[in-house]
Amino acid sequence: MEEKLQELINISQNLTNMVNHNATYQHLLDTSADILDAAIIFLDSHFKVHYASSQILSRRELMTEYLRKDADIDYLNLTDTVKINFNQSEIHIFPIFSPFNENKAFVGIIPHQKQLNAFDILKRQQVLNALGLVNARTDLFNETAFRNQSDFFLNVVQGNLTEKAINQYLTATQIDPKTTYTVAILNFQQKAFDPNDHLFDKRQQVIRWFIEEYHYPVLLFAYQRQFILLIQSQRVSIHEFLHRLYQFMAKQGHTLTTGFSKNALPIKELADMYNQANDALQVTSPSHPIMQFHPKNAKELLQLLPSSESDKFIKNTLGPILEDEELLKTLSTYILSKQNISEVAHLLYVHRNTINYRLKSISKLLQVDITMPDVLADIRLALLLKQ
């Protein structure tokens, strides 16, 4: 009995040291396989065999194919130990839980002996505990990376980053700055915000699981208690993806509405696309839970232009007078009054001669003839964009 107890202590110390010294999964699995006299696999939340002890390492892909497609297991909702027959062997699958069920992992053990005594079960539990600690560390690393990426996208939406800074970050994270995305906002029906309610985090994990499970080219972050999706619309049908996500979330008990942008633009234009998606979200309803942004007037139509292009056009057209409120007001009133000098003077409470003087100054500064129809059209458009 003392020998068994000492062996358990030695196993515990050995596994603890490996965890504390950041041993690789491969090293930990091989050591665990020796302890249990069994082959061991480590699966992620999608039932993909990421790691395997050396004796079955070459069969990882084959086992993944079987477990995901042929074993008929609802691994998203799997919470109990199951036994699966595979090539005349029996795999015992043990869930390793994380704070969120959707982010759990699994350990598969293929024992050489069918009957385990109490000592074998204790050793197995020590192995599962060690693998659980390593998985928790991996979860923490992945969650930190996700939050850092979310912080980046928040700064882009809020206009806190230059184009150069945006491109540098994207390049460093292996995202092509030229890739275009459609933006969708997911909104869930929920009660007033409760800081102790983890439903928001749970939904986030479910959405991430769905995206990863079906390999969708979609980026996700959270903003103002909403979920924002950046979808590579050139690689996936927006409507098909959003409807599949809607149906999937409904099956998990989460009702949502979605608004998405009309444009697909690079990430540097994220703020414009977010505004489009948010406008579309406002007109969703239980009968129409997924809506695309459609401009209702000329101003909203102009919002489809990337802000960088709008700013460039405004600067090229009005640049020399952009900082002169008096001249801008005069020019705007001149346009709205259909070039009626007397009407402009009346509206601005100044003499006609003053208006004529200002208009000449504007023409000189802009180096154009503001009586020409094509010039007036450009000015009218620039003023509308500026609003």
DOZANU-786567 format. One record per residue (C-alpha): residue in three letters; x negated, y, z. Coordinates in steps of 0.5 Angstrom, whole numbers, plus 500, padded with zeros to 3 digits. Each point is the difference from the previous one (the first is absolute). Layout:
N
aa=ALA, u=X, v=Y, w=Z
...
***
This chain:
387
aa=MET, u=500, v=500, w=500
aa=GLU, u=494, v=505, w=502
aa=GLU, u=497, v=498, w=493
aa=LYS, u=506, v=502, w=496
aa=LEU, u=501, v=506, w=504
aa=GLN, u=493, v=502, w=499
aa=GLU, u=501, v=499, w=493
aa=LEU, u=506, v=504, w=499
aa=ILE, u=496, v=506, w=504
aa=ASN, u=494, v=499, w=495
aa=ILE, u=505, v=500, w=494
aa=SER, u=503, v=507, w=503
aa=GLN, u=493, v=503, w=501
aa=ASN, u=498, v=498, w=493
aa=LEU, u=506, v=503, w=496
aa=THR, u=500, v=506, w=504
aa=ASN, u=493, v=501, w=499
aa=MET, u=501, v=499, w=492
aa=VAL, u=506, v=505, w=501
aa=ASN, u=496, v=505, w=503
aa=HIS, u=494, v=500, w=495
aa=ASN, u=505, v=501, w=494
aa=ALA, u=499, v=493, w=498
aa=THR, u=503, v=499, w=493
aa=TYR, u=506, v=496, w=499
aa=GLN, u=496, v=495, w=496
aa=HIS, u=495, v=499, w=506
aa=LEU, u=506, v=500, w=505
aa=LEU, u=504, v=495, w=496
aa=ASP, u=494, v=495, w=499
aa=THR, u=499, v=500, w=508
aa=SER, u=507, v=499, w=501
aa=ALA, u=501, v=494, w=495
aa=ASP, u=494, v=497, w=504
aa=ILE, u=504, v=501, w=507
aa=LEU, u=506, v=497, w=497
aa=ASP, u=497, v=495, w=496
aa=ALA, u=505, v=503, w=495
aa=ALA, u=500, v=504, w=493
aa=ILE, u=503, v=507, w=501
aa=ILE, u=503, v=505, w=495
aa=PHE, u=501, v=507, w=502
aa=LEU, u=506, v=503, w=496
aa=ASP, u=503, v=508, w=500
aa=SER, u=507, v=502, w=500
aa=HIS, u=501, v=498, w=493
aa=PHE, u=498, v=493, w=501
aa=LYS, u=494, v=501, w=496
aa=VAL, u=494, v=496, w=503
aa=HIS, u=494, v=505, w=501
aa=TYR, u=495, v=495, w=503
aa=ALA, u=499, v=493, w=502
aa=SER, u=495, v=496, w=503
aa=SER, u=495, v=497, w=496
aa=GLN, u=503, v=493, w=499
aa=ILE, u=506, v=503, w=496
aa=LEU, u=497, v=507, w=498
aa=SER, u=500, v=497, w=492
aa=ARG, u=508, v=499, w=501
aa=ARG, u=502, v=507, w=502
aa=GLU, u=503, v=502, w=494
aa=LEU, u=504, v=493, w=499
aa=MET, u=502, v=501, w=507
aa=THR, u=503, v=507, w=499
aa=GLU, u=503, v=498, w=494
aa=TYR, u=504, v=494, w=503
aa=LEU, u=502, v=504, w=507
aa=ARG, u=502, v=506, w=496
aa=LYS, u=504, v=497, w=495
aa=ASP, u=502, v=492, w=502
aa=ALA, u=500, v=500, w=507
aa=ASP, u=507, v=504, w=500
aa=ILE, u=498, v=504, w=506
aa=ASP, u=503, v=507, w=502
aa=TYR, u=493, v=502, w=502
aa=LEU, u=503, v=507, w=501
aa=ASN, u=504, v=498, w=506
aa=LEU, u=496, v=494, w=502
aa=THR, u=499, v=500, w=508
aa=ASP, u=500, v=493, w=502
aa=THR, u=495, v=495, w=499
aa=VAL, u=501, v=496, w=494
aa=LYS, u=497, v=493, w=497
aa=ILE, u=499, v=500, w=492
aa=ASN, u=498, v=494, w=496
aa=PHE, u=494, v=501, w=495
aa=ASN, u=497, v=495, w=496
aa=GLN, u=501, v=494, w=505
aa=SER, u=498, v=505, w=506
aa=GLU, u=504, v=504, w=505
aa=ILE, u=499, v=507, w=501
aa=HIS, u=502, v=503, w=507
aa=ILE, u=501, v=507, w=499
aa=PHE, u=500, v=505, w=506
aa=PRO, u=502, v=507, w=499
aa=ILE, u=495, v=505, w=503
aa=PHE, u=504, v=506, w=502
aa=SER, u=499, v=508, w=499
aa=PRO, u=504, v=505, w=503
aa=PHE, u=504, v=500, w=494
aa=ASN, u=503, v=493, w=498
aa=GLU, u=499, v=502, w=492
aa=ASN, u=492, v=501, w=501
aa=LYS, u=499, v=493, w=504
aa=ALA, u=495, v=495, w=497
aa=PHE, u=500, v=492, w=501
aa=VAL, u=495, v=495, w=502
aa=GLY, u=501, v=493, w=496
aa=ILE, u=497, v=494, w=504
aa=ILE, u=499, v=494, w=496
aa=PRO, u=498, v=495, w=506
aa=HIS, u=497, v=493, w=499
aa=GLN, u=504, v=497, w=505
aa=LYS, u=507, v=500, w=501
aa=GLN, u=501, v=500, w=507
aa=LEU, u=497, v=505, w=504
aa=ASN, u=499, v=500, w=508
aa=ALA, u=501, v=506, w=505
aa=PHE, u=492, v=501, w=499
aa=ASP, u=501, v=501, w=493
aa=ILE, u=505, v=504, w=500
aa=LEU, u=497, v=505, w=505
aa=LYS, u=494, v=500, w=495
aa=ARG, u=504, v=502, w=494
aa=GLN, u=503, v=505, w=504
aa=GLN, u=493, v=503, w=502
aa=VAL, u=499, v=500, w=492
aa=LEU, u=507, v=504, w=499
aa=ASN, u=498, v=505, w=505
aa=ALA, u=493, v=501, w=497
aa=LEU, u=503, v=501, w=493
aa=GLY, u=506, v=504, w=502
aa=LEU, u=495, v=505, w=503
aa=VAL, u=496, v=500, w=494
aa=ASN, u=506, v=501, w=496
aa=ALA, u=502, v=506, w=505
aa=ARG, u=494, v=504, w=498
aa=THR, u=501, v=499, w=493
aa=ASP, u=507, v=503, w=500
aa=LEU, u=497, v=506, w=504
aa=PHE, u=495, v=501, w=495
aa=ASN, u=505, v=499, w=494
aa=GLU, u=505, v=505, w=504
aa=THR, u=495, v=505, w=501
aa=ALA, u=498, v=500, w=493
aa=PHE, u=508, v=501, w=498
aa=ARG, u=501, v=506, w=505
aa=ASN, u=493, v=503, w=497
aa=GLN, u=503, v=499, w=493
aa=SER, u=507, v=503, w=502
aa=ASP, u=497, v=506, w=503
aa=PHE, u=496, v=502, w=494
aa=PHE, u=507, v=499, w=496
aa=LEU, u=503, v=505, w=505
aa=ASN, u=495, v=505, w=499
aa=VAL, u=501, v=500, w=493
aa=VAL, u=508, v=501, w=501
aa=GLN, u=498, v=506, w=504
aa=GLY, u=495, v=503, w=495
aa=ASN, u=495, v=499, w=505
aa=LEU, u=494, v=497, w=495
aa=THR, u=497, v=503, w=494
aa=GLU, u=500, v=496, w=494
aa=LYS, u=493, v=499, w=501
aa=ALA, u=501, v=497, w=507
aa=ILE, u=506, v=496, w=497
aa=ASN, u=496, v=497, w=494
aa=GLN, u=494, v=498, w=505
aa=TYR, u=504, v=496, w=505
aa=LEU, u=504, v=496, w=494
aa=THR, u=493, v=499, w=497
aa=ALA, u=497, v=497, w=507
aa=THR, u=506, v=496, w=501
aa=GLN, u=500, v=497, w=493
aa=ILE, u=507, v=504, w=497
aa=ASP, u=499, v=503, w=494
aa=PRO, u=502, v=507, w=500
aa=LYS, u=503, v=500, w=493
aa=THR, u=505, v=494, w=502
aa=THR, u=507, v=503, w=500
aa=TYR, u=505, v=498, w=505
aa=THR, u=508, v=501, w=501
aa=VAL, u=502, v=502, w=507
aa=ALA, u=505, v=497, w=504
aa=ILE, u=503, v=502, w=507
aa=LEU, u=503, v=494, w=504
aa=ASN, u=505, v=503, w=505
aa=PHE, u=503, v=495, w=505
aa=GLN, u=507, v=501, w=504
aa=GLN, u=498, v=500, w=507
aa=LYS, u=502, v=504, w=507
aa=ALA, u=496, v=506, w=503
aa=PHE, u=493, v=499, w=500
aa=ASP, u=498, v=496, w=506
aa=PRO, u=492, v=500, w=502
aa=ASN, u=501, v=493, w=503
aa=ASP, u=503, v=497, w=494
aa=HIS, u=496, v=496, w=496
aa=LEU, u=505, v=499, w=494
aa=PHE, u=496, v=505, w=496
aa=ASP, u=493, v=496, w=500
aa=LYS, u=504, v=494, w=499
aa=ARG, u=503, v=502, w=494
aa=GLN, u=493, v=503, w=497
aa=GLN, u=497, v=493, w=501
aa=VAL, u=506, v=497, w=497
aa=ILE, u=499, v=504, w=494
aa=ARG, u=493, v=499, w=500
aa=TRP, u=501, v=493, w=500
aa=PHE, u=504, v=500, w=494
aa=ILE, u=496, v=504, w=496
aa=GLU, u=494, v=495, w=501
aa=GLU, u=504, v=494, w=499
aa=TYR, u=502, v=502, w=493
aa=HIS, u=494, v=503, w=498
aa=TYR, u=503, v=507, w=499
aa=PRO, u=495, v=506, w=498
aa=VAL, u=503, v=504, w=505
aa=LEU, u=497, v=505, w=505
aa=LEU, u=504, v=501, w=507
aa=PHE, u=500, v=505, w=505
aa=ALA, u=504, v=503, w=505
aa=TYR, u=502, v=508, w=501
aa=GLN, u=505, v=503, w=504
aa=ARG, u=503, v=493, w=502
aa=GLN, u=501, v=498, w=493
aa=PHE, u=496, v=495, w=496
aa=ILE, u=497, v=503, w=493
aa=LEU, u=498, v=495, w=495
aa=LEU, u=495, v=502, w=494
aa=ILE, u=502, v=495, w=494
aa=GLN, u=496, v=499, w=494
aa=SER, u=506, v=500, w=496
aa=GLN, u=496, v=499, w=493
aa=ARG, u=499, v=493, w=504
aa=VAL, u=507, v=498, w=503
aa=SER, u=507, v=502, w=498
aa=ILE, u=502, v=505, w=505
aa=HIS, u=507, v=498, w=501
aa=GLU, u=499, v=493, w=500
aa=PHE, u=495, v=501, w=506
aa=LEU, u=504, v=504, w=504
aa=HIS, u=506, v=496, w=499
aa=ARG, u=496, v=494, w=502
aa=LEU, u=498, v=504, w=506
aa=TYR, u=507, v=502, w=502
aa=GLN, u=502, v=493, w=500
aa=PHE, u=494, v=497, w=503
aa=MET, u=501, v=505, w=506
aa=ALA, u=508, v=499, w=500
aa=LYS, u=498, v=493, w=501
aa=GLN, u=496, v=501, w=506
aa=GLY, u=505, v=505, w=503
aa=HIS, u=498, v=507, w=498
aa=THR, u=504, v=504, w=496
aa=LEU, u=497, v=506, w=496
aa=THR, u=501, v=505, w=495
aa=THR, u=495, v=502, w=495
aa=GLY, u=498, v=506, w=496
aa=PHE, u=495, v=500, w=495
aa=SER, u=496, v=505, w=495
aa=LYS, u=501, v=501, w=493
aa=ASN, u=493, v=501, w=498
aa=ALA, u=494, v=496, w=501
aa=LEU, u=494, v=504, w=501
aa=PRO, u=493, v=499, w=504
aa=ILE, u=500, v=500, w=507
aa=LYS, u=497, v=508, w=500
aa=GLU, u=507, v=501, w=498
aa=LEU, u=503, v=496, w=506
aa=ALA, u=504, v=506, w=503
aa=ASP, u=504, v=502, w=494
aa=MET, u=502, v=493, w=499
aa=TYR, u=502, v=499, w=507
aa=ASN, u=504, v=506, w=499
aa=GLN, u=504, v=497, w=495
aa=ALA, u=501, v=493, w=503
aa=ASN, u=502, v=504, w=506
aa=ASP, u=505, v=504, w=496
aa=ALA, u=503, v=493, w=497
aa=LEU, u=500, v=497, w=507
aa=GLN, u=505, v=506, w=502
aa=VAL, u=505, v=497, w=495
aa=THR, u=500, v=493, w=502
aa=SER, u=506, v=496, w=503
aa=PRO, u=502, v=493, w=502
aa=SER, u=503, v=499, w=493
aa=HIS, u=494, v=503, w=497
aa=PRO, u=494, v=499, w=504
aa=ILE, u=495, v=501, w=495
aa=MET, u=499, v=506, w=496
aa=GLN, u=495, v=503, w=496
aa=PHE, u=499, v=508, w=499
aa=HIS, u=504, v=504, w=495
aa=PRO, u=499, v=507, w=499
aa=LYS, u=506, v=504, w=501
aa=ASN, u=498, v=507, w=497
aa=ALA, u=494, v=503, w=497
aa=LYS, u=497, v=501, w=506
aa=GLU, u=500, v=493, w=502
aa=LEU, u=498, v=498, w=493
aa=LEU, u=494, v=504, w=501
aa=GLN, u=498, v=497, w=506
aa=LEU, u=498, v=494, w=496
aa=LEU, u=494, v=503, w=498
aa=PRO, u=494, v=498, w=504
aa=SER, u=498, v=506, w=504
aa=SER, u=493, v=501, w=497
aa=GLU, u=503, v=501, w=494
aa=SER, u=505, v=505, w=502
aa=ASP, u=495, v=504, w=504
aa=LYS, u=496, v=500, w=494
aa=PHE, u=505, v=503, w=496
aa=ILE, u=502, v=505, w=505
aa=LYS, u=493, v=502, w=501
aa=ASN, u=499, v=501, w=492
aa=THR, u=506, v=504, w=499
aa=LEU, u=501, v=504, w=506
aa=GLY, u=493, v=499, w=503
aa=PRO, u=498, v=508, w=500
aa=ILE, u=506, v=502, w=504
aa=LEU, u=501, v=494, w=504
aa=GLU, u=498, v=504, w=507
aa=ASP, u=504, v=506, w=498
aa=GLU, u=507, v=500, w=503
aa=GLU, u=502, v=506, w=497
aa=LEU, u=498, v=498, w=493
aa=LEU, u=503, v=493, w=501
aa=LYS, u=507, v=503, w=502
aa=THR, u=500, v=505, w=494
aa=LEU, u=498, v=495, w=495
aa=SER, u=505, v=495, w=503
aa=THR, u=506, v=505, w=500
aa=TYR, u=498, v=502, w=493
aa=ILE, u=501, v=493, w=498
aa=LEU, u=507, v=499, w=504
aa=SER, u=502, v=507, w=497
aa=LYS, u=499, v=497, w=493
aa=GLN, u=495, v=506, w=499
aa=ASN, u=505, v=505, w=502
aa=ILE, u=495, v=506, w=503
aa=SER, u=506, v=504, w=503
aa=GLU, u=503, v=494, w=503
aa=VAL, u=493, v=498, w=503
aa=ALA, u=499, v=507, w=503
aa=HIS, u=507, v=500, w=503
aa=LEU, u=499, v=493, w=503
aa=LEU, u=493, v=502, w=503
aa=TYR, u=502, v=507, w=502
aa=VAL, u=494, v=504, w=496
aa=HIS, u=500, v=504, w=494
aa=ARG, u=500, v=498, w=493
aa=ASN, u=493, v=503, w=498
aa=THR, u=497, v=496, w=506
aa=ILE, u=503, v=493, w=497
aa=ASN, u=497, v=502, w=494
aa=TYR, u=493, v=501, w=503
aa=ARG, u=501, v=494, w=504
aa=LEU, u=501, v=496, w=493
aa=LYS, u=495, v=503, w=497
aa=SER, u=495, v=498, w=505
aa=ILE, u=503, v=493, w=500
aa=SER, u=499, v=500, w=493
aa=LYS, u=493, v=502, w=500
aa=LEU, u=498, v=495, w=506
aa=LEU, u=503, v=494, w=497
aa=GLN, u=497, v=503, w=493
aa=VAL, u=507, v=498, w=496
aa=ASP, u=506, v=504, w=497
aa=ILE, u=505, v=498, w=505
aa=THR, u=506, v=502, w=495
aa=MET, u=498, v=494, w=496
aa=PRO, u=505, v=494, w=501
aa=ASP, u=495, v=495, w=500
aa=VAL, u=496, v=504, w=506
aa=LEU, u=506, v=501, w=503
aa=ALA, u=502, v=493, w=500
aa=ASP, u=493, v=498, w=503
aa=ILE, u=501, v=505, w=506
aa=ARG, u=507, v=498, w=501
aa=LEU, u=498, v=493, w=501
aa=ALA, u=494, v=502, w=504
aa=LEU, u=504, v=504, w=505
aa=LEU, u=505, v=494, w=500
aa=LEU, u=494, v=495, w=502
aa=LYS, u=497, v=505, w=505
aa=GLN, u=507, v=500, w=504
***
